[in-house]
Amino acid sequence: MPLLAPADRRILRELLSRGGTAEIGEISAAVALDNQAVQTSLGTLQESGIVSQTGSVPGLGGARWSLTRHGHEVGPSLVGSDLAGGPDGHEATGPTDPAEGWGFPWRPPKPEAPLYATGLSRRARRAADRAVIGIAGPPPRRRGRGRAIVAILLIAATIGVGFVAMNALRVTEITVSGINDGAMLRPAGLAGTVLEFSIDGGDVTSAQMLLDGFPVSGVQRYDNRIVWPVPELTEGAHIVTLDVDRRFFGTATAAVAFTVDGTPPAVELPRVFEPVALDEPVVLAGSVEPGVSLQIGDQRVDTASGSFSLTLPSPPGGPVPVIATDAAGNTTEFDVIVPIGYPHTTGVHVTAAAWDHDGLRSSVVELIEQGRINAVQLDLKDEDGRIGHRTNVRLAQLSGASRELYDLREAIEELHDLGVRVVGRIVAFRDPTLARYATASGDRDWVLQTPDGRPLSNYGGFTNFNHPIVRQYNLDIAAEAAAAGIDDILWDYMRRPEGDLSGMRIPGWDGSDPSPVIVSFLAEANSMLREAQVFHGVSVFGIAADRGEWVAQDIGAMSDHVDYVAPMVYPSHWGRGEYGVVHPEAQPYDITRASLAQFQRVLAGTNTAVVPWLQDFSMRVNYGPAEVRAQIDAAADLGISDWLLWDPQVTYTNEGIPVSYR
């Protein structure tokens, strides 16, 4: 076999410095040779039995070259101390260290004559084959002295054998730290992890580390410790093993198995349930990986079998948070919506003054008796901030809001006796009465203001939907109505005023889009009303389906906290050309159908009901039975059979309302 070429020795030294294994690309970069030259040298070393090619290591890369056991034995001597192989292909002038970076010092062997790759084993054989030359000596001395020498030798041999036996029987202990056996790890949690093996009683220099059965690179040795910075690994099960030769015979092995998992647990549970009855329990049932930690709302749910079921005594008052966490720490979070099956509703708007008026009240009763409506929307607090019924809400009494035109409980009982539901309308934040009281009392932060701090004049006064006292005032009015037996609470003016947001100041708010504040109020109200088993709705602008940011009405977010949305799609309120309708007020069917279709699109998948406000009053175009019926038919053609009619004078067109809608 020829002498090892300088390039071969440089590559052999690089393999020794990397723990005995590396890819061609890693070697090429380190010794400044191209891949073809490295491949040629590795072939030469392979023919000498010094290296061998191994397969690819899962999660670490392509084919690798590793030192054989023979290579580990003869490699340091073959490399020598006088050749490092500079990047220009010439021999280096300084000494090199093939164990550089391994954590322990290495001294080059004494310079010798060039060695062949098989030279070491041949020397051993020649030594064994040398002839033994007999040399004559003096005659043996007395037998007694010889026996003593033999005895001493026997004792020494016994002690030596005992010493060897004790060391041979010594247990090699390997302790592992950095990763617990059986651990579940996320890829993010694996980053920066260092796996360490501490060896007691074994030959540390013989240690070989394998990942899933393949040698790994980057191993570092420090005294009796083997350290491996764990690289990025593929998801799945892995095992790292370390084999160490015992001092005299046998091999000690340690292993740590773990799983890399970066996939969040899958939870099979509907995000939106089918509508349920207001007073019935709800069963949330689904499946998940066995053993996953699952929390629904504020309750922990057993998942040991892989399936789960949780029964709620009544429909929840808003989205229910679901959090699933697996053993590796991956988390899946989402909300479950359980909508209420809103009852079929056809009704008319009635002011407090109209209910107090015998003639107007009688006309509403006539609609009921004719079977044209099954609900009456009765004002609780109107656009002026006036409460039409007798109230015990303290702030209403202080601000002078109560008009006491009717007794709320008696009105509800009367309408229930007629077989219809009662929808209580509360005009929330447009409230001139409360705004005047707050300003006079020095509570200027109760009202919206101009940029220079003056009360905003829109609608005579718009109260601050971000102020806790203003919010609680409206909630108190709703709670009082719920206690009196109201069936629904329907909010109006649940928005900010029209106009540029920069032209108004909302005390306590940062000046950004206040839509989340509006939504948070609805969430608070929904929780309260659900406990009282009262239906919950919100009136919104007709444009809010696709331009809700103009007035802080986020329809999608609002729908999570109400049972129905009541869009005000009055034909007279649309500009010409909206949704491709040339003259909306003169085309009630076309504009009603087009605008409601937008709301259906936005609310698709929410199971939130759509109960539109329809027009039964005249502005530029005279409205009669045909125009009213056209709007009802347009809604019906979209599958919407619920509606509320609006006439501020409470004089409805009976002939436009089909009896069959009762």
C-alpha positions as CSV (number, residue, x, y, z in Angstrom):
1,M,0.0,0.0,0.0
2,P,1.4,3.5,-0.9
3,L,2.1,6.2,1.6
4,L,-0.9,8.4,2.5
5,A,-0.9,11.6,0.3
6,P,-0.9,14.9,2.1
7,A,-4.5,15.6,1.1
8,D,-5.5,12.1,2.5
9,R,-3.8,12.9,5.8
10,R,-5.5,16.3,6.0
11,I,-8.9,14.7,5.4
12,L,-8.1,12.0,8.0
13,R,-7.1,14.7,10.5
14,E,-10.4,16.6,9.8
15,L,-12.5,13.4,10.4
16,L,-10.6,12.9,13.7
17,S,-11.4,16.4,14.8
18,R,-15.1,15.9,14.1
19,G,-15.5,12.8,16.2
20,G,-15.0,10.4,13.3
21,T,-17.9,11.4,11.0
22,A,-18.7,14.2,8.6
23,E,-20.3,15.0,5.2
24,I,-18.2,15.7,2.1
25,G,-19.4,19.3,2.1
26,E,-18.2,19.8,5.7
27,I,-14.8,18.3,5.0
28,S,-14.4,20.3,1.7
29,A,-15.1,23.6,3.5
30,A,-12.7,22.8,6.3
31,V,-9.7,21.6,4.2
32,A,-10.2,24.0,1.3
33,L,-10.5,21.3,-1.4
34,D,-13.3,20.8,-3.9
35,N,-15.8,18.0,-3.4
36,Q,-14.3,15.8,-6.1
37,A,-10.8,15.9,-4.5
38,V,-12.3,15.1,-1.2
39,Q,-14.3,12.2,-2.8
40,T,-11.1,10.8,-4.3
41,S,-9.1,10.9,-1.0
42,L,-12.0,9.3,0.9
43,G,-12.0,6.5,-1.7
44,T,-8.3,5.9,-1.0
45,L,-8.9,5.8,2.7
46,Q,-11.8,3.5,2.2
47,E,-9.6,1.0,0.3
48,S,-7.2,1.1,3.3
49,G,-10.1,0.2,5.6
50,I,-9.8,3.5,7.5
51,V,-13.1,5.0,6.6
52,S,-16.5,3.8,5.4
53,Q,-19.6,5.5,3.9
54,T,-22.8,5.6,6.0
55,G,-26.3,6.4,5.0
56,S,-28.2,9.6,5.6
57,V,-29.2,10.6,9.1
58,P,-32.9,11.4,9.6
59,G,-33.3,15.1,10.3
60,L,-29.6,15.9,9.8
61,G,-28.8,15.7,6.1
62,G,-27.3,13.4,3.3
63,A,-24.6,10.6,3.1
64,R,-21.8,10.7,5.6
65,W,-18.2,9.3,5.9
66,S,-17.1,7.8,9.2
67,L,-13.9,6.3,10.6
68,T,-13.9,2.6,11.1
69,R,-12.6,1.0,14.3
70,H,-9.3,0.4,12.5
71,G,-9.3,4.1,11.5
72,H,-9.8,5.2,15.1
73,E,-6.8,3.0,16.1
74,V,-4.3,4.0,13.5
75,G,-5.6,7.5,12.5
76,P,-3.7,9.6,15.0
77,S,-0.4,8.0,14.1
78,L,-1.1,8.2,10.3
79,V,-1.8,11.9,10.6
80,G,1.4,12.7,12.4
81,S,2.4,16.1,13.7
82,D,4.2,17.6,10.8
83,L,1.4,17.9,8.2
84,A,-1.7,20.1,8.5
85,G,-2.3,20.7,4.8
86,G,-2.7,24.4,4.2
87,P,-5.4,25.8,1.9
88,D,-2.8,26.1,-0.9
89,G,-2.1,22.4,-1.0
90,H,1.3,22.7,0.7
91,E,2.3,21.1,3.9
92,A,1.8,23.4,6.9
93,T,4.9,24.4,8.8
94,G,3.4,24.3,12.3
95,P,2.1,21.4,14.4
96,T,-1.5,20.4,14.2
97,D,-3.9,18.8,16.6
98,P,-6.3,16.2,15.2
99,A,-8.4,16.3,18.4
100,E,-8.8,20.1,18.2
101,G,-12.2,21.2,19.6
102,W,-12.7,17.9,21.5
103,G,-12.1,19.4,24.9
104,F,-8.9,17.6,25.9
105,P,-5.2,18.2,25.0
106,W,-3.5,16.1,22.3
107,R,0.2,15.7,21.9
108,P,1.7,14.6,18.6
109,P,3.6,11.3,18.6
110,K,7.3,11.2,18.2
111,P,8.2,11.7,14.5
112,E,8.8,8.4,12.8
113,A,9.6,7.1,9.4
114,P,6.6,7.2,7.0
115,L,4.1,4.5,7.8
116,Y,1.9,2.5,5.5
117,A,-1.8,2.3,6.4
118,T,-1.3,-1.3,7.5
119,G,2.1,-0.8,9.0
120,L,1.1,-0.9,12.6
121,S,-0.4,-4.3,12.5
122,R,2.6,-5.7,10.5
123,R,5.0,-4.5,13.2
124,A,3.1,-6.4,15.8
125,R,3.2,-9.6,13.7
126,R,7.0,-9.2,13.1
127,A,7.6,-8.8,16.7
128,A,5.8,-12.1,17.4
129,D,7.7,-14.0,14.6
130,R,11.2,-13.0,15.7
131,A,13.5,-15.9,16.6
132,V,14.5,-16.4,20.2
133,I,18.3,-16.8,20.7
134,G,19.4,-18.9,23.6
135,I,22.1,-17.5,25.9
136,A,24.1,-19.7,28.3
137,G,24.1,-18.6,31.9
138,P,25.4,-19.7,35.2
139,P,24.0,-22.8,36.8
140,P,20.9,-22.4,39.0
141,R,21.4,-21.6,42.6
142,R,20.0,-23.3,45.6
143,R,16.4,-24.7,45.3
144,G,15.2,-22.9,48.4
145,R,15.9,-19.5,47.0
146,G,14.2,-20.4,43.7
147,R,11.1,-21.5,45.6
148,A,10.9,-18.2,47.4
149,I,11.1,-16.3,44.1
150,V,8.4,-18.4,42.7
151,A,6.2,-17.8,45.7
152,I,6.7,-14.1,45.4
153,L,5.9,-14.2,41.8
154,L,2.7,-16.2,42.5
155,I,1.6,-13.7,45.1
156,A,2.3,-10.8,42.7
157,A,0.4,-12.6,40.0
158,T,-2.5,-13.2,42.3
159,I,-2.6,-9.5,43.3
160,G,-2.4,-8.5,39.7
161,V,-5.2,-10.9,38.7
162,G,-7.3,-9.6,41.5
163,F,-6.7,-6.0,40.5
164,V,-7.6,-6.8,36.9
165,A,-10.7,-8.7,38.0
166,M,-11.8,-5.9,40.3
167,N,-11.4,-3.4,37.5
168,A,-13.1,-5.7,35.0
169,L,-16.1,-6.2,37.3
170,R,-16.3,-2.4,38.0
171,V,-19.7,-1.2,36.7
172,T,-19.6,1.5,34.0
173,E,-22.2,4.1,34.8
174,I,-23.5,6.6,32.3
175,T,-25.9,9.4,33.4
176,V,-27.8,11.6,30.9
177,S,-29.0,15.2,31.3
178,G,-30.5,17.8,29.0
179,I,-33.4,15.7,27.8
180,N,-35.6,13.5,29.9
181,D,-36.3,10.0,28.6
182,G,-39.7,9.9,27.0
183,A,-40.0,13.7,26.8
184,M,-42.3,15.4,24.3
185,L,-40.7,18.5,22.9
186,R,-41.8,21.3,20.6
187,P,-39.3,22.4,18.0
188,A,-39.1,25.8,19.7
189,G,-38.3,24.1,23.0
190,L,-35.6,22.0,21.4
191,A,-33.6,25.0,20.2
192,G,-30.5,25.5,22.4
193,T,-30.8,22.1,24.1
194,V,-27.5,20.4,25.0
195,L,-27.5,16.6,25.6
196,E,-24.8,15.5,28.0
197,F,-23.6,12.0,28.9
198,S,-21.4,11.7,32.0
199,I,-19.3,8.5,32.0
200,D,-17.9,6.8,35.1
201,G,-15.8,3.6,34.7
202,G,-15.5,3.5,30.9
203,D,-13.2,4.4,28.1
204,V,-14.4,7.9,27.2
205,T,-12.2,8.0,24.1
206,S,-14.1,5.1,22.6
207,A,-17.5,6.7,23.0
208,Q,-19.7,6.7,19.9
209,M,-23.0,8.6,19.7
210,L,-25.8,7.6,17.4
211,L,-29.1,9.4,16.5
212,D,-31.7,6.9,15.3
213,G,-28.9,4.5,14.5
214,F,-26.6,6.9,12.6
215,P,-23.4,8.6,13.8
216,V,-23.7,12.3,14.6
217,S,-21.3,15.2,14.2
218,G,-20.6,18.1,16.5
219,V,-19.9,15.8,19.5
220,Q,-17.6,17.4,22.1
221,R,-15.6,15.6,24.8
222,Y,-14.6,17.2,28.2
223,D,-12.9,14.9,30.6
224,N,-15.5,12.2,31.4
225,R,-18.3,14.1,29.7
226,I,-19.7,13.7,26.1
227,V,-21.7,16.8,25.1
228,W,-23.9,17.3,22.0
229,P,-25.7,20.5,21.1
230,V,-28.9,19.2,19.6
231,P,-29.6,20.6,16.1
232,E,-33.0,21.1,14.5
233,L,-34.7,17.8,14.1
234,T,-37.7,16.6,12.1
235,E,-40.9,15.9,13.9
236,G,-41.4,12.4,15.2
237,A,-39.8,9.9,17.5
238,H,-36.0,9.9,18.0
239,I,-33.5,8.0,20.1
240,V,-29.9,9.0,21.0
241,T,-27.6,6.2,22.1
242,L,-24.0,6.3,23.4
243,D,-21.8,3.2,23.3
244,V,-18.7,3.2,25.6
245,D,-16.0,0.4,25.9
246,R,-15.6,-0.9,29.4
247,R,-12.0,-0.8,30.7
248,F,-11.2,-4.4,29.9
249,F,-14.1,-6.0,28.0
250,G,-17.7,-5.4,26.9
251,T,-19.6,-2.3,26.0
252,A,-21.8,0.0,28.1
253,T,-24.8,1.7,26.4
254,A,-27.0,4.6,27.5
255,A,-30.0,5.9,25.5
256,V,-32.6,8.6,25.7
257,A,-35.8,8.5,23.6
258,F,-37.9,11.6,22.9
259,T,-40.5,12.9,20.5
260,V,-40.4,16.2,18.6
261,D,-43.9,17.5,18.1
262,G,-44.8,20.9,16.8
263,T,-48.3,20.2,15.6
264,P,-51.2,21.7,17.7
265,P,-53.8,19.1,18.8
266,A,-56.8,18.7,16.6
267,V,-60.2,19.2,18.3
268,E,-63.3,17.9,16.6
269,L,-66.0,20.2,17.9
270,P,-68.4,22.5,15.9
271,R,-67.3,26.1,16.0
272,V,-70.9,27.2,15.5
273,F,-73.7,25.0,16.8
274,E,-77.2,24.7,15.5
275,P,-79.6,27.1,17.2
276,V,-81.0,25.8,20.5
277,A,-83.9,26.8,22.7
278,L,-83.3,29.6,25.2
279,D,-84.3,27.4,28.2
280,E,-82.8,24.1,27.3
281,P,-79.4,22.5,28.3
282,V,-76.6,22.4,25.7
283,V,-74.3,19.4,25.1
284,L,-70.8,20.1,23.8
285,A,-69.5,16.8,22.6
286,G,-66.5,16.0,20.4
287,S,-63.2,14.2,20.1
288,V,-59.5,15.0,20.6
289,E,-56.2,13.1,21.0
290,P,-56.4,11.0,24.1
291,G,-54.8,12.7,27.1
292,V,-54.8,16.2,25.7
293,S,-55.6,18.8,28.4
294,L,-58.9,20.4,27.4
295,Q,-60.7,23.3,29.0
296,I,-64.1,24.5,27.8
297,G,-65.1,27.8,29.4
298,D,-63.9,27.5,33.0
299,Q,-64.3,23.7,33.2
300,R,-61.7,21.0,32.7
301,V,-62.9,18.1,30.6
302,D,-61.8,14.5,30.7
303,T,-60.2,13.3,27.4
304,A,-58.6,10.0,28.5
305,S,-60.7,8.1,26.0
306,G,-60.2,10.5,23.2
307,S,-63.9,11.7,23.3
308,F,-65.5,14.2,25.6
309,S,-68.8,15.6,26.5
310,L,-69.8,18.6,28.6
311,T,-73.4,19.6,29.4
312,L,-74.3,23.2,30.1
313,P,-77.5,23.8,32.0
314,S,-78.5,26.6,29.6
315,P,-77.1,28.2,26.4
316,P,-74.0,30.3,27.2
317,G,-74.2,34.1,27.1
318,G,-71.7,34.5,24.4
319,P,-68.7,32.7,22.8
320,V,-67.3,29.8,24.8
321,P,-63.5,29.6,24.8
322,V,-61.9,26.2,24.1
323,I,-58.2,25.6,24.9
324,A,-56.5,22.2,24.1
325,T,-52.9,21.6,25.1
326,D,-50.9,18.5,24.3
327,A,-48.0,16.9,26.1
328,A,-45.4,18.9,24.1
329,G,-47.1,22.2,25.0
330,N,-48.7,22.8,21.6
331,T,-52.0,24.7,22.0
332,T,-55.2,25.0,20.0
333,E,-57.6,27.8,20.9
334,F,-61.0,28.8,19.5
335,D,-64.4,30.0,20.5
336,V,-67.6,28.0,20.3
337,I,-70.8,29.9,19.4
338,V,-74.1,28.4,20.6
339,P,-76.8,30.6,19.0
340,I,-80.3,30.8,20.3
341,G,-83.2,29.7,18.0
342,Y,-84.9,33.1,17.7
343,P,-88.6,32.7,17.5
344,H,-90.5,33.8,14.3
345,T,-91.2,37.5,14.7
346,T,-93.4,39.9,12.8
347,G,-93.9,43.2,14.7
348,V,-94.4,46.9,14.7
349,H,-92.6,49.8,16.4
350,V,-94.7,51.5,19.2
351,T,-93.6,54.6,21.1
352,A,-94.4,55.2,24.8
353,A,-96.7,58.0,23.8
354,A,-98.5,55.8,21.3
355,W,-99.1,53.1,23.8
356,D,-100.5,55.8,26.2
357,H,-102.8,57.0,23.4
358,D,-106.1,55.0,23.3
359,G,-106.6,55.3,19.5
360,L,-103.1,54.3,18.5
361,R,-102.9,51.5,21.0
362,S,-106.2,50.2,19.6
363,S,-104.8,50.2,16.1
364,V,-101.9,48.1,17.3
365,V,-104.3,45.7,19.0
366,E,-106.3,45.5,15.8
367,L,-103.2,44.3,13.9
368,I,-102.7,41.6,16.6
369,E,-106.4,40.5,16.4
370,Q,-106.2,40.3,12.6
371,G,-103.3,37.9,12.8
372,R,-100.9,40.2,11.0
373,I,-98.2,40.6,13.7
374,N,-97.0,38.4,16.6
375,A,-94.8,40.9,18.4
376,V,-94.9,44.5,19.5
377,Q,-91.7,46.6,19.9
378,L,-92.3,49.0,22.8
379,D,-90.0,51.9,23.5
380,L,-88.3,51.7,26.9
381,K,-85.9,54.7,26.4
382,D,-86.3,56.8,23.2
383,E,-84.2,59.1,21.1
384,D,-84.6,62.0,23.6
385,G,-83.4,59.8,26.5
386,R,-86.9,59.7,27.9
387,I,-88.1,56.6,29.7
388,G,-91.8,56.2,29.0
389,H,-92.7,54.0,32.0
390,R,-92.4,54.3,35.7
391,T,-88.8,53.4,36.7
392,N,-86.8,52.7,39.8
393,V,-83.4,53.3,38.1
394,R,-81.8,55.9,40.3
395,L,-79.9,57.8,37.6
396,A,-83.1,58.0,35.5
397,Q,-84.8,59.7,38.4
398,L,-81.9,62.1,39.1
399,S,-81.6,63.1,35.4
400,G,-85.4,63.6,35.0
401,A,-85.6,60.9,32.3
402,S,-88.8,59.2,33.6
403,R,-92.1,60.3,32.0
404,E,-94.3,57.6,33.6
405,L,-96.7,57.4,30.6
406,Y,-97.5,53.7,31.3
407,D,-96.8,50.9,33.7
408,L,-94.3,48.5,32.1
409,R,-95.4,45.3,33.9
410,E,-99.1,46.0,33.1
411,A,-98.3,46.7,29.4
412,I,-96.3,43.4,29.1
413,E,-99.1,41.4,30.8
414,E,-101.7,42.9,28.5
415,L,-99.7,42.1,25.3
416,H,-98.9,38.6,26.6
417,D,-102.6,38.1,27.2
418,L,-103.1,38.9,23.5
419,G,-100.7,36.2,22.6
420,V,-97.8,38.3,21.3
421,R,-94.2,38.8,22.4
422,V,-92.9,42.2,23.7
423,V,-89.6,43.6,22.4
424,G,-88.2,46.4,24.6
425,R,-86.3,49.0,22.6
426,I,-83.6,51.0,24.3
427,V,-81.9,53.9,22.5
428,A,-78.6,53.5,24.2
429,F,-75.9,56.2,23.6
430,R,-77.9,58.9,21.8
431,D,-79.2,60.4,25.1
432,P,-79.7,64.2,25.2
433,T,-81.3,64.0,28.7
434,L,-78.4,62.2,30.3
435,A,-75.9,64.4,28.4
436,R,-77.4,67.6,29.7
437,Y,-77.5,66.2,33.3
438,A,-73.9,65.1,33.1
439,T,-72.7,68.5,31.7
440,A,-74.6,70.4,34.4
441,S,-73.2,68.1,37.1
442,G,-69.6,68.6,36.0
443,D,-69.3,65.0,34.7
444,R,-68.2,66.0,31.3
445,D,-66.5,62.7,30.6
446,W,-69.9,61.1,30.4
447,V,-70.4,62.7,27.0
448,L,-68.6,62.7,23.7
449,Q,-66.8,65.9,23.0
450,T,-65.3,68.0,20.2
451,P,-61.5,68.1,20.0
452,D,-61.4,71.3,22.0
453,G,-63.5,69.7,24.9
454,R,-67.0,71.0,24.2
455,P,-69.9,68.6,24.4
456,L,-70.6,67.1,20.9
457,S,-73.9,68.6,19.6
458,N,-74.8,65.6,17.4
459,Y,-78.4,64.6,18.1
460,G,-78.6,67.0,21.0
461,G,-76.0,65.0,23.0
462,F,-74.2,61.7,22.5
463,T,-73.1,59.9,25.7
464,N,-69.8,58.2,26.2
465,F,-70.1,54.4,25.5
466,N,-66.7,54.0,27.0
467,H,-67.7,55.3,30.5
468,P,-68.7,52.7,33.1
469,I,-71.6,54.8,34.6
470,V,-73.2,55.4,31.2
471,R,-72.9,51.7,30.3
472,Q,-74.3,50.6,33.6
473,Y,-77.2,53.1,33.3
474,N,-78.4,51.4,30.1
475,L,-77.8,47.9,31.6
476,D,-79.9,48.8,34.6
477,I,-82.9,49.9,32.3
478,A,-82.6,46.5,30.5
479,A,-82.4,44.5,33.8
480,E,-85.5,46.3,35.1
481,A,-87.4,45.4,32.0
482,A,-86.3,41.8,32.1
483,A,-87.5,41.6,35.7
484,A,-90.9,43.0,34.5
485,G,-91.3,40.1,32.0
486,I,-90.0,41.6,28.7
487,D,-89.3,39.0,26.0
488,D,-86.5,40.9,24.1
489,I,-84.1,43.7,24.6
490,L,-83.4,45.5,21.3
491,W,-80.6,48.1,21.4
492,D,-80.6,51.1,19.1
493,Y,-77.9,53.7,18.5
494,M,-75.4,51.1,19.5
495,R,-72.7,53.0,17.7
496,R,-70.7,56.2,17.5
497,P,-72.1,59.3,15.7
498,E,-71.6,59.7,12.0
499,G,-68.7,61.8,10.7
500,D,-64.9,61.8,10.8
501,L,-63.6,60.2,14.0
502,S,-60.9,62.9,14.2
503,G,-63.7,65.5,14.8
504,M,-64.8,63.9,18.1
505,R,-63.1,62.9,21.3
506,I,-64.1,59.9,23.3
507,P,-63.0,60.4,26.9
508,G,-60.9,57.4,28.1
509,W,-60.4,56.1,24.6
510,D,-57.2,56.3,22.6
511,G,-58.7,57.7,19.4
512,S,-58.7,54.5,17.4
513,D,-61.7,52.7,16.0
514,P,-64.1,52.3,19.0
515,S,-65.9,49.2,17.5
516,P,-64.4,46.9,20.2
517,V,-65.9,49.1,22.9
518,I,-69.4,48.7,21.4
519,V,-68.9,45.0,21.1
520,S,-67.8,44.7,24.7
521,F,-71.0,46.4,25.8
522,L,-73.1,43.9,23.9
523,A,-71.0,41.0,25.4
524,E,-71.7,42.4,28.9
525,A,-75.4,42.8,28.2
526,N,-75.7,39.4,26.6
527,S,-74.3,37.7,29.7
528,M,-76.9,39.4,31.9
529,L,-79.8,38.8,29.6
530,R,-79.0,35.2,29.0
531,E,-79.3,34.5,32.7
532,A,-82.7,36.2,32.7
533,Q,-83.7,34.1,29.6
534,V,-84.4,37.3,27.6
535,F,-83.7,37.4,23.8
536,H,-81.1,40.0,22.7
537,G,-80.9,42.0,19.5
538,V,-79.2,45.1,18.1
539,S,-80.4,47.5,15.4
540,V,-77.7,48.6,12.9
541,F,-77.3,50.8,9.9
542,G,-78.2,49.4,6.6
543,I,-74.7,50.3,5.3
544,A,-73.0,48.5,8.2
545,A,-72.8,45.2,6.4
546,D,-69.9,46.5,4.3
547,R,-69.2,49.9,5.8
548,G,-69.6,49.3,9.5
549,E,-66.4,51.2,10.4
550,W,-68.2,54.4,9.5
551,V,-70.2,54.2,12.7
552,A,-68.3,51.6,14.8
553,Q,-70.6,48.7,14.0
554,D,-68.6,45.5,13.4
555,I,-71.4,43.2,12.3
556,G,-69.4,40.0,12.5
557,A,-68.1,40.8,16.0
558,M,-71.5,42.0,17.2
559,S,-73.2,38.9,16.1
560,D,-71.2,36.8,18.6
561,H,-73.1,38.4,21.4
562,V,-76.7,38.8,20.1
563,D,-79.4,36.5,19.0
564,Y,-80.4,38.6,16.1
565,V,-79.3,41.6,14.1
566,A,-82.0,44.1,13.0
567,P,-80.6,46.1,9.9
568,M,-82.5,49.3,9.1
569,V,-82.7,48.8,5.3
570,Y,-85.4,51.5,4.7
571,P,-85.5,52.2,0.9
572,S,-85.7,56.0,1.6
573,H,-82.3,55.9,3.3
574,W,-80.3,54.7,0.4
575,G,-78.5,56.9,-2.2
576,R,-79.2,56.4,-5.9
577,G,-77.1,53.6,-7.4
578,E,-76.5,51.7,-4.2
579,Y,-76.0,48.0,-5.0
580,G,-76.8,48.7,-8.6
581,V,-80.4,50.0,-7.8
582,V,-81.0,53.2,-9.8
583,H,-83.7,54.7,-7.5
584,P,-83.9,52.7,-4.2
585,E,-86.8,54.6,-2.7
586,A,-88.9,53.9,-5.8
587,Q,-87.7,50.3,-6.0
588,P,-88.4,48.9,-2.5
589,Y,-88.2,45.3,-3.5
590,D,-84.8,45.6,-5.3
591,I,-83.0,47.6,-2.6
592,T,-84.4,45.5,0.2
593,R,-83.3,42.3,-1.4
594,A,-79.9,43.6,-2.3
595,S,-79.1,45.1,1.1
596,L,-80.3,42.1,3.1
597,A,-78.3,39.7,0.9
598,Q,-75.2,41.6,2.1
599,F,-76.1,41.0,5.7
600,Q,-76.7,37.3,4.9
601,R,-73.2,37.1,3.4
602,V,-71.6,38.7,6.5
603,L,-73.5,36.6,9.0
604,A,-73.1,33.3,7.0
605,G,-72.1,30.5,9.4
606,T,-73.0,32.4,12.6
607,N,-76.6,31.2,12.9
608,T,-77.5,34.7,14.1
609,A,-81.0,35.6,12.9
610,V,-81.6,38.6,10.6
611,V,-84.8,40.6,11.6
612,P,-84.8,43.6,9.3
613,W,-86.5,46.9,10.0
614,L,-88.8,47.7,7.0
615,Q,-90.3,51.0,6.0
616,D,-94.0,51.9,6.5
617,F,-93.7,55.7,6.2
618,S,-93.4,58.1,3.3
619,M,-90.7,60.6,2.4
620,R,-90.0,61.6,-1.2
621,V,-92.1,58.6,-2.5
622,N,-95.5,57.9,-1.1
623,Y,-95.6,54.5,0.6
624,G,-98.8,52.3,0.7
625,P,-99.7,48.7,0.9
626,A,-97.8,47.8,-2.3
627,E,-94.5,49.2,-1.1
628,V,-94.8,47.6,2.3
629,R,-95.6,44.3,0.8
630,A,-92.8,44.5,-1.7
631,Q,-90.3,44.8,1.2
632,I,-91.8,41.8,3.0
633,D,-91.7,39.8,-0.2
634,A,-88.1,40.7,-0.9
635,A,-87.0,39.4,2.6
636,A,-89.1,36.3,2.2
637,D,-87.5,35.5,-1.2
638,L,-84.1,35.4,0.6
639,G,-85.5,33.1,3.3
640,I,-86.1,35.8,5.9
641,S,-89.6,35.6,7.3
642,D,-88.9,37.8,10.3
643,W,-89.3,41.6,10.3
644,L,-90.2,44.8,12.2
645,L,-92.1,47.7,10.6
646,W,-91.2,51.2,11.4
647,D,-93.5,54.2,11.4
648,P,-92.6,57.0,13.8
649,Q,-96.3,58.0,13.8
650,V,-97.4,54.5,14.6
651,T,-100.0,54.5,11.8
652,Y,-99.5,51.2,10.0
653,T,-100.7,50.1,6.6
654,N,-102.7,47.0,7.6
655,E,-103.4,46.0,4.0
656,G,-99.7,45.7,3.3
657,I,-99.2,43.0,6.0
658,P,-100.3,39.5,4.9
659,V,-102.4,37.7,7.6
660,S,-100.4,34.6,7.0
661,Y,-97.3,36.1,8.6
662,R,-98.9,35.7,12.1
